[in-house]
Amino acid sequence: MAPIPKNIIVTGAGGFIGPLLAARLLNDPEYRLILTDLVEPVVPTGVKYPQNVTTLKGDICDPTFVSSLLAAAHPLSAIFIFHGIMSAGSEADWDLSLRVNVNSVRDLLVALRATCPGVRVVYSSSQAVYGQPLPSPGRPVTDAVTPTPEGTYGAHKLLTETFLNDMHRRGFVDAFSLRFPTVSVRPGRPTSAASSFLSGIIREPMKGEECVVPLRDRAFRSFLCSPDTLQENLVRVLHMDSAKLPKHIRHINVPGISVSIQELMDALAKYGGEDKLKYVKEETNPDLERILRSWAPEIDTTTPLKLGLVKDESADALVKQYIDSLKA
């Protein structure tokens, strides 16, 4: 008799990272996925086991819907919490960010404690938990640096990390908080993230469309990872030994690389053609620039690599991966 698939919930599955993970897990008969979002999640195409997925459209802020979601996934093996309001959207609407990024996650975790005690929880946090004072230029943020977020998005992510640390310490859930780098190059449309241009600077020119870079500083550096690398690291954390982290410290800085705007533009010209650079426009947006400059341009990857995670090689590799995918 074939083993019963393990039930895994993915919230925010109408976004980018949820389908990215689903595309990987649905090639393995070991998993049954429950994908949920405010909009109807789309099942990835070309997977081996599309029959192993259920989609549920609903409001994760609604306790009644959360109850039905957990019932549909019983017995639950793991949950990936990807839903949320992004950085610029959170800064523009503090109350919405509080409701979605804090309250809905807290209520979901409390419901998990009651119905699925000890379940594996993988929470999508962010490098935005870091702010000034940062290490001097050329020195990465290390594990010793205290998070001091300068934006609502990072502050609300850090609140939830702390809540998860305590829930894990008490044995209510088995949690990992993943501080994501900016993922580049994302396919699809621009998002409400302040960092959206870090994908748009490649994606839009390759479609013959304009991308606006919200600051005039080509030396500006950001901490990035590719979709393929993030997908691999999510699966590795799903199976990670819980004892690898202290009971009260559950965050992992997901590995990335420090990349400048100029390096992205050079790679665009190299792999996409010099003519694509005419679609890159540089126009200062003070609100977005303030958010972007509050983030760490480089984060030390020693600990996550020791934990078994992987990272990209270079800006060239990030851009080439995306442009090659357009030719596939």
Phi, psi and chi 1 to 4 in degrees:
 res  aa     phi    psi   chi1   chi2   chi3   chi4
   1 MET       -  135.1  179.2 -179.8  -65.3      -
   2 ALA   -68.4  143.7      -      -      -      -
   3 PRO   -64.2  149.6   23.0  -32.8      -      -
   4 ILE   -73.5  128.7  -61.6  173.9      -      -
   5 PRO   -60.2  148.7  -22.2   33.3      -      -
   6 LYS   -82.7  130.4  -62.6  175.4 -178.7  176.8
   7 ASN   -80.1  128.6  -70.2  -25.6      -      -
   8 ILE  -132.7  127.0  -63.9  176.7      -      -
   9 ILE   -93.2  139.6  -68.3  173.3      -      -
  10 VAL  -124.7  111.7 -179.4      -      -      -
  11 THR   -88.8  160.1   75.1      -      -      -
  12 GLY    64.0   29.8      -      -      -      -
  13 ALA   -76.2   -3.2      -      -      -      -
  14 GLY   -86.6   -2.7      -      -      -      -
  15 GLY   -87.2 -143.8      -      -      -      -
  16 PHE  -100.0  -45.7  168.3   65.7      -      -
  17 ILE   -72.3  -36.1  -64.1  175.1      -      -
  18 GLY   -57.9  -54.3      -      -      -      -
  19 PRO   -61.4  -32.6  -26.0   35.3      -      -
  20 LEU   -60.4  -46.2 -178.0   72.4      -      -
  21 LEU   -68.0  -43.5  175.3   65.0      -      -
  22 ALA   -59.6  -38.9      -      -      -      -
  23 ALA   -60.6  -31.3      -      -      -      -
  24 ARG   -79.0  -48.8  172.6   71.9  172.9  -91.3
  25 LEU   -69.9  -28.5  -63.9 -177.3      -      -
  26 LEU   -79.3    4.2  -71.3  172.4      -      -
  27 ASN   -96.8    6.9  -76.7  -40.7      -      -
  28 ASP  -126.1  122.0 -170.8  -30.2      -      -
  29 PRO   -67.0   -6.0   27.4  -35.8      -      -
  30 GLU   -70.9  -17.7 -178.4 -179.0   -2.3      -
  31 TYR  -118.6  144.4  -53.9  110.0      -      -
  32 ARG  -120.0  124.2  171.5  178.6  173.2 -100.1
  33 LEU  -104.4  142.7  -58.1 -171.8      -      -
  34 ILE  -117.8  107.6  -61.0   87.0      -      -
  35 LEU   -99.0  131.1  -52.6  179.7      -      -
  36 THR  -139.0  148.1 -176.0      -      -      -
  37 ASP  -169.3  173.4 -150.4  -34.5      -      -
  38 LEU   -65.0  -32.9  -91.2  174.7      -      -
  39 VAL  -102.3  158.1  -63.3      -      -      -
  40 GLU   -63.9  118.0 -172.4   71.3   35.4      -
  41 PRO   -64.4  147.3  -21.1   34.0      -      -
  42 VAL   -98.7  131.5  175.9      -      -      -
  43 VAL   -76.0  127.5  178.3      -      -      -
  44 PRO   -56.8  143.0  -22.4   32.7      -      -
  45 THR   -86.5  156.9   58.3      -      -      -
  46 GLY    77.1   12.5      -      -      -      -
  47 VAL   -86.6  157.9  -63.2      -      -      -
  48 LYS   -76.1  -30.3  -68.5 -178.4 -179.2  178.5
  49 TYR  -127.7   62.7  -57.4   97.8      -      -
  50 PRO   -64.8  -19.5   24.6  -34.8      -      -
  51 GLN   -71.7  -11.6   69.3  -85.2   17.3      -
  52 ASN   -93.6   29.5  -77.1    5.0      -      -
  53 VAL  -135.8  141.1   62.5      -      -      -
  54 THR  -123.3  135.9  -61.1      -      -      -
  55 THR  -110.3  137.0   60.1      -      -      -
  56 LEU  -130.6  116.7  -70.0  176.8      -      -
  57 LYS   -89.8  128.2  176.5 -177.2  175.8 -178.6
  58 GLY   178.2  172.4      -      -      -      -
  59 ASP   -95.7  111.5 -174.9   -3.0      -      -
  60 ILE   -65.6  -12.8 -158.5   70.9      -      -
  61 CYS   -81.9   -8.5  -61.2      -      -      -
  62 ASP   -95.1  116.1  177.5    2.6      -      -
  63 PRO   -58.7  -33.4  -23.5   33.4      -      -
  64 THR   -65.8  -42.2  -59.1      -      -      -
  65 PHE   -66.2  -41.2  175.3   72.4      -      -
  66 VAL   -58.5  -41.0  169.6      -      -      -
  67 SER   -61.9  -43.2  -65.6      -      -      -
  68 SER   -68.1  -34.9   65.2      -      -      -
  69 LEU   -63.4  -47.7  173.2   66.1      -      -
  70 LEU   -67.6  -34.3  -62.7 -176.4      -      -
  71 ALA   -65.5  -38.6      -      -      -      -
  72 ALA   -68.3  -21.3      -      -      -      -
  73 ALA  -104.6    9.6      -      -      -      -
  74 HIS   -75.9  134.6 -175.1   77.8      -      -
  75 PRO   -80.4  136.0   30.3  -33.9      -      -
  76 LEU   -89.6  131.8 -176.0   63.0      -      -
  77 SER   -96.0  -36.5  -67.7      -      -      -
  78 ALA  -162.1  159.1      -      -      -      -
  79 ILE  -138.7  133.6 -178.6  168.8      -      -
  80 PHE  -104.0  119.4  -72.7   83.9      -      -
  81 ILE   -99.9   98.7  -58.4  177.2      -      -
  82 PHE  -111.8   -8.5  -69.1  155.7      -      -
  83 HIS   -72.8  153.8   70.5  -85.0      -      -
  84 GLY   162.9  166.0      -      -      -      -
  85 ILE   -92.9  134.0  -53.4  -58.7      -      -
  86 MET   -81.0 -178.1  -57.7 -173.8   84.7      -
  87 SER   -60.9  -55.7   51.3      -      -      -
  88 ALA   -66.0  -37.3      -      -      -      -
  89 GLY   -64.1  -37.8      -      -      -      -
  90 SER   -67.6  -40.3  -63.9      -      -      -
  91 GLU   -66.0  -33.3 -161.1   66.2   16.8      -
  92 ALA   -77.0  -26.1      -      -      -      -
  93 ASP  -141.9   88.1 -167.1  -26.8      -      -
  94 TRP   -60.8  -41.4 -171.6   90.4      -      -
  95 ASP   -65.8  -39.8  -67.8  -67.2      -      -
  96 LEU   -65.5  -42.7  179.5   61.7      -      -
  97 SER   -61.3  -42.8  178.2      -      -      -
  98 LEU   -60.3  -43.0 -178.6   67.4      -      -
  99 ARG   -67.3  -42.4 -176.5  163.6   68.4   89.7
 100 VAL   -90.8  -48.2  177.6      -      -      -
 101 ASN   -80.3  -20.5  -67.5   -6.9      -      -
 102 VAL  -115.7  -63.6  178.9      -      -      -
 103 ASN   -63.9  -43.5  -65.5  -13.9      -      -
 104 SER   -67.1  -36.0   77.9      -      -      -
 105 VAL   -70.1  -43.2  179.9      -      -      -
 106 ARG   -58.0  -48.0  177.3 -160.3   61.6 -152.9
 107 ASP   -65.4  -36.9  -67.1  -15.0      -      -
 108 LEU   -63.8  -42.9  174.3   60.0      -      -
 109 LEU   -65.3  -39.0  -68.3  169.5      -      -
 110 VAL   -63.9  -39.6  170.4      -      -      -
 111 ALA   -66.1  -37.6      -      -      -      -
 112 LEU   -63.9  -40.6  -73.0  168.0      -      -
 113 ARG   -57.5  -40.0  175.1 -162.3  172.9 -167.3
 114 ALA   -75.4  -35.0      -      -      -      -
 115 THR  -106.5  -26.2   59.5      -      -      -
 116 CYS  -138.5   57.2  -40.5      -      -      -
 117 PRO   -56.6  135.4   19.4  -30.8      -      -
 118 GLY    84.0    4.9      -      -      -      -
 119 VAL   -68.1  148.0   69.9      -      -      -
 120 ARG   -70.3  125.3  170.9   62.5   53.1   96.3
 121 VAL  -119.6  124.4  173.1      -      -      -
 122 VAL  -115.1  112.3 -178.1      -      -      -
 123 TYR  -105.9  133.5  170.5   64.5      -      -
 124 SER   -87.1  100.1   59.8      -      -      -
 125 SER   -95.8 -157.0 -171.7      -      -      -
 126 SER  -157.4  154.4  169.0      -      -      -
 127 GLN   -63.4  -12.7   62.2  173.5  -21.0      -
 128 ALA   -68.0   -5.3      -      -      -      -
 129 VAL   -69.6  -16.6  -60.3      -      -      -
 130 TYR   -92.6  143.4  -66.8  109.4      -      -
 131 GLY  -151.8 -171.7      -      -      -      -
 132 GLN   -67.5  146.5  -60.1  -64.7  -27.4      -
 133 PRO   -82.0  129.9   30.0  -33.6      -      -
 134 LEU   -99.8  162.6  -67.8  169.0      -      -
 135 PRO   -57.4  157.9  -24.2   34.1      -      -
 136 SER   -61.4  155.2   57.3      -      -      -
 137 PRO   -51.1  136.4  -28.3   35.8      -      -
 138 GLY    91.9   -9.2      -      -      -      -
 139 ARG  -112.4  128.7  -61.6 -178.0   61.6 -172.4
 140 PRO   -78.5  159.2   30.0  -35.7      -      -
 141 VAL   -67.5  128.2  166.4      -      -      -
 142 THR  -109.2  177.1   67.1      -      -      -
 143 ASP   -61.5  -19.8  -66.4  -21.4      -      -
 144 ALA   -82.3   -9.8      -      -      -      -
 145 VAL   -80.7  128.0  173.4      -      -      -
 146 THR   -78.1  129.9  -59.6      -      -      -
 147 PRO   -63.3  130.0  -22.6   33.9      -      -
 148 THR  -137.4   73.7   51.7      -      -      -
 149 PRO   -61.6  142.6   21.1  -32.0      -      -
 150 GLU  -110.1   10.8  -67.0 -174.6   72.8      -
 151 GLY  -138.5  160.2      -      -      -      -
 152 THR   -60.5  -41.5  -64.3      -      -      -
 153 TYR   -58.1  -52.0  179.6   69.8      -      -
 154 GLY   -65.2  -38.0      -      -      -      -
 155 ALA   -63.6  -42.8      -      -      -      -
 156 HIS   -71.1  -32.8  -73.9  172.5      -      -
 157 LYS   -64.8  -41.9  -72.6  -66.9 -174.4 -179.1
 158 LEU   -67.3  -37.2 -171.9   58.1      -      -
 159 LEU   -55.8  -46.2  -84.5  170.7      -      -
 160 THR   -70.6  -36.6  -59.0      -      -      -
 161 GLU   -56.0  -45.7  -79.5 -168.8   22.7      -
 162 THR   -63.7  -41.7  -57.3      -      -      -
 163 PHE   -61.0  -43.5 -171.0   71.0      -      -
 164 LEU   -65.9  -38.9  -97.9  174.8      -      -
 165 ASN   -55.5  -44.8  -75.1  -15.1      -      -
 166 ASP   -70.7  -39.0 -167.1   51.0      -      -
 167 MET   -63.4  -39.1  -70.3 -164.7   73.7      -
 168 HIS   -67.8  -44.6  178.9   95.1      -      -
 169 ARG   -56.1  -36.2 -179.6 -174.7   64.9   83.0
 170 ARG   -86.8   -1.8  -62.8 -178.3   68.0   95.5
 171 GLY    83.4   12.1      -      -      -      -
 172 PHE   -73.1  -36.8  -61.1  156.0      -      -
 173 VAL  -142.6  168.7  -65.6      -      -      -
 174 ASP  -112.9   95.1  179.7   14.8      -      -
 175 ALA  -111.3  146.6      -      -      -      -
 176 PHE  -131.8  130.8  -72.8   96.9      -      -
 177 SER  -104.8  119.4  -65.7      -      -      -
 178 LEU  -102.5  116.2  -57.1 -174.6      -      -
 179 ARG   -84.9   97.6  -66.6  175.9  178.8  168.8
 180 PHE   -71.1  140.7  -71.7  166.6      -      -
 181 PRO   -72.3  176.7   -6.8   21.4      -      -
 182 THR   -70.8  130.9  -64.2      -      -      -
 183 VAL   -90.6  123.5 -177.9      -      -      -
 184 SER  -146.9  128.8  178.5      -      -      -
 185 VAL  -105.8  124.5  177.6      -      -      -
 186 ARG   -80.6  134.3  -70.6  175.9  178.2 -115.1
 187 PRO   -75.7  174.9   27.8  -32.8      -      -
 188 GLY    93.9 -146.5      -      -      -      -
 189 ARG  -104.4  162.2  -63.7  169.3  -63.5  178.1
 190 PRO   -60.5  153.7  -22.0   32.6      -      -
 191 THR  -115.8 -178.8   70.0      -      -      -
 192 SER   -87.2   11.4   65.5      -      -      -
 193 ALA   -76.4  142.4      -      -      -      -
 194 ALA   -60.5  -26.6      -      -      -      -
 195 SER   -89.7    6.8   57.4      -      -      -
 196 SER   -55.2  -34.2 -179.0      -      -      -
 197 PHE   -64.3  -20.0   77.6   96.1      -      -
 198 LEU   -70.3  -17.0  -68.9  165.8      -      -
 199 SER   -97.2  -40.4  -73.3      -      -      -
 200 GLY   -59.8  -29.8      -      -      -      -
 201 ILE   -63.8  -21.2 -163.4  172.5      -      -
 202 ILE  -104.8  -47.8  -53.3  -61.0      -      -
 203 ARG   -63.0  -50.2 -177.9 -174.9   60.0 -133.9
 204 GLU   -66.3  -48.3  -91.3   62.5   78.6      -
 205 PRO   -57.1  -33.4  -29.3   38.1      -      -
 206 MET   -69.4  -15.6  -68.8  -56.9  -61.9      -
 207 LYS  -100.4    2.6  -64.5 -172.2  -68.1 -175.8
 208 GLY    75.3   26.3      -      -      -      -
 209 GLU  -118.1  156.7  -61.5  175.4    2.9      -
 210 GLU   -80.1  142.7 -176.4  178.0  -73.0      -
 211 CYS  -122.7  130.6  171.2      -      -      -
 212 VAL   -98.2  119.4  176.7      -      -      -
 213 VAL   -87.6  122.0  176.6      -      -      -
 214 PRO   -82.4   18.9   31.6  -36.0      -      -
 215 LEU  -153.8  151.2   67.8  169.7      -      -
 216 ARG  -102.8   74.3  -64.8  177.7 -179.1  -88.7
 217 ASP  -159.0   93.8  178.1    6.1      -      -
 218 ARG   -73.2  -11.0  -65.3 -174.4 -177.4 -178.6
 219 ALA   -84.3   -8.4      -      -      -      -
 220 PHE   -59.3  131.6  175.4   78.2      -      -
 221 ARG  -113.1  145.4  -54.5 -172.3   74.3   84.3
 222 SER  -132.5  157.2  -61.7      -      -      -
 223 PHE   -97.6  113.6 -163.8   61.3      -      -
 224 LEU  -124.3  155.2  -50.2 -178.7      -      -
 225 CYS  -141.1  157.9   77.3      -      -      -
 226 SER   -84.5  159.3   69.8      -      -      -
 227 PRO   -57.5  -41.4  -27.3   36.3      -      -
 228 ASP   -63.7  -39.9  -75.3   -0.1      -      -
 229 THR   -68.3  -42.0  -64.4      -      -      -
 230 LEU   -62.6  -42.9  178.8   60.7      -      -
 231 GLN   -56.6  -46.6 -178.3 -169.0   63.9      -
 232 GLU   -62.4  -42.9  174.7   63.0   27.1      -
 233 ASN   -68.6  -33.3  -76.5  -28.3      -      -
 234 LEU   -61.6  -42.8  -71.0  170.1      -      -
 235 VAL   -67.5  -38.0  174.1      -      -      -
 236 ARG   -65.3  -37.0  -67.5 -172.6 -178.7 -152.1
 237 VAL   -71.4  -34.9  171.8      -      -      -
 238 LEU   -53.0  -36.8  173.6   62.2      -      -
 239 HIS  -103.3    5.3  -61.6  -70.2      -      -
 240 MET   -69.3  140.9 -172.5  173.2  -72.9      -
 241 ASP   -63.8  122.5 -179.8   -0.1      -      -
 242 SER   -59.4  -30.7 -174.3      -      -      -
 243 ALA   -72.3   -4.8      -      -      -      -
 244 LYS   -69.3  -18.6  -75.3 -168.8  171.8 -174.9
 245 LEU  -118.3  152.0  -69.0 -178.5      -      -
 246 PRO   -60.4  153.6  -21.1   32.1      -      -
 247 LYS   -62.9  -25.8  -72.5 -175.0  176.9 -179.3
 248 HIS  -109.1    5.6   64.6  -60.1      -      -
 249 ILE  -132.3   99.5  -55.3  173.1      -      -
 250 ARG  -113.5   10.8  -55.2  -56.0  -59.7  174.0
 251 HIS   -90.8  151.7   71.3  -90.7      -      -
 252 ILE  -131.7  128.7  -60.3  173.6      -      -
 253 ASN   -79.3  104.3  -73.0  -41.3      -      -
 254 VAL   -62.2  131.9  176.5      -      -      -
 255 PRO   -61.4  141.4  -23.5   33.8      -      -
 256 GLY  -146.0 -172.8      -      -      -      -
 257 ILE  -130.9  148.9   55.0  173.9      -      -
 258 SER   -86.3  121.1 -177.5      -      -      -
 259 VAL  -131.5  136.8  176.9      -      -      -
 260 SER   -91.3  160.4   71.4      -      -      -
 261 ILE   -59.1  -41.0  -68.4  173.9      -      -
 262 GLN   -61.2  -40.2 -174.2   64.1   60.5      -
 263 GLU   -63.5  -38.3  -72.9  170.5  -27.5      -
 264 LEU   -66.0  -42.0  -69.3  173.3      -      -
 265 MET   -65.4  -39.7  -66.7  177.6   67.6      -
 266 ASP   -62.7  -41.5  -70.4  -14.5      -      -
 267 ALA   -69.4  -35.2      -      -      -      -
 268 LEU   -60.8  -46.5  172.5   62.5      -      -
 269 ALA   -64.1  -39.0      -      -      -      -
 270 LYS   -67.0  -45.0 -179.4  177.7  179.7  178.9
 271 TYR  -102.6  -23.0  -63.5  106.6      -      -
 272 GLY  -104.5  -21.2      -      -      -      -
 273 GLY   113.6  140.6      -      -      -      -
 274 GLU   -56.9  -31.4  -67.9  -83.9   -8.6      -
 275 ASP   -64.2  -20.1   60.1  -54.5      -      -
 276 LYS   -72.7  -19.7  -59.7  -60.0 -170.8  -63.6
 277 LEU   -66.1  -21.8  -66.3  175.0      -      -
 278 LYS   -67.1  -15.8   66.6 -174.6  178.2 -174.7
 279 TYR   -88.3   -4.9  -64.4  107.6      -      -
 280 VAL   -92.8  116.4  178.9      -      -      -
 281 LYS  -112.7  139.5  -52.3  -62.1 -179.5 -175.7
 282 GLU  -114.3  111.3  -65.1  159.3  -74.8      -
 283 GLU  -136.4  119.6  -61.3  176.2    5.7      -
 284 THR   -64.1  128.4  -59.8      -      -      -
 285 ASN  -120.6  101.4 -179.4  -42.0      -      -
 286 PRO   -56.6  -38.4  -24.5   34.7      -      -
 287 ASP   -65.6  -46.2  -68.2  -24.6      -      -
 288 LEU   -70.2  -37.9  -67.0 -177.3      -      -
 289 GLU   -63.7  -37.7 -176.5  170.0    0.6      -
 290 ARG   -61.0  -44.2 -176.1 -166.1   66.1   76.8
 291 ILE   -63.1  -48.0  -65.6  172.0      -      -
 292 LEU   -61.3  -40.6  -68.8  163.3      -      -
 293 ARG   -76.9  -10.1  -70.0 -165.5 -177.2  -82.0
 294 SER   -83.4  -11.6   74.1      -      -      -
 295 TRP   -90.4  154.2  -64.0  -13.2      -      -
 296 ALA   -73.0  128.8      -      -      -      -
 297 PRO   -77.7  -16.0   27.6  -34.4      -      -
 298 GLU  -154.3  138.4 -174.0  171.7    4.1      -
 299 ILE  -128.4  133.7  -62.6  175.4      -      -
 300 ASP   -62.6  132.8 -178.6   68.6      -      -
 301 THR  -106.8   10.6   58.1      -      -      -
 302 THR   -57.2  -50.4  -58.0      -      -      -
 303 THR   -64.8  -51.6  -63.6      -      -      -
 304 PRO   -61.7  -33.2   17.6  -30.5      -      -
 305 LEU   -68.5  -36.2  -66.2  179.0      -      -
 306 LYS   -65.1  -30.5  -75.3 -178.5  178.7  178.1
 307 LEU   -75.0   -8.2  -69.1  172.4      -      -
 308 GLY   104.1    8.4      -      -      -      -
 309 LEU   -84.8  168.7  -58.0 -170.7      -      -
 310 VAL  -125.5  164.6  -63.4      -      -      -
 311 LYS  -140.3  165.0   71.9  174.1 -176.4  177.2
 312 ASP   -74.5  166.1  -65.3  -75.0      -      -
 313 GLU   -89.9  -42.5  -65.1  178.2    4.0      -
 314 SER  -166.4  167.1   64.3      -      -      -
 315 ALA   -60.8  -40.2      -      -      -      -
 316 ASP   -54.3  -45.1  -99.2   29.5      -      -
 317 ALA   -66.0  -39.9      -      -      -      -
 318 LEU   -58.3  -48.9  -70.0  174.5      -      -
 319 VAL   -71.2  -43.0  174.4      -      -      -
 320 LYS   -60.7  -40.3 -173.8  175.9 -174.0  -62.4
 321 GLN   -57.0  -44.5  180.0 -173.8  121.5      -
 322 TYR   -70.0  -47.2  177.2   73.2      -      -
 323 ILE   -66.2  -35.8  -67.3  177.6      -      -
 324 ASP   -63.1  -35.4  -74.5  -10.5      -      -
 325 SER   -66.7  -26.7   74.0      -      -      -
 326 LEU   -71.3  -25.0  -60.4  178.7      -      -
 327 LYS   -87.8  -14.9  -58.4  171.9 -175.9  176.4
 328 ALA   -69.0      -      -      -      -      -
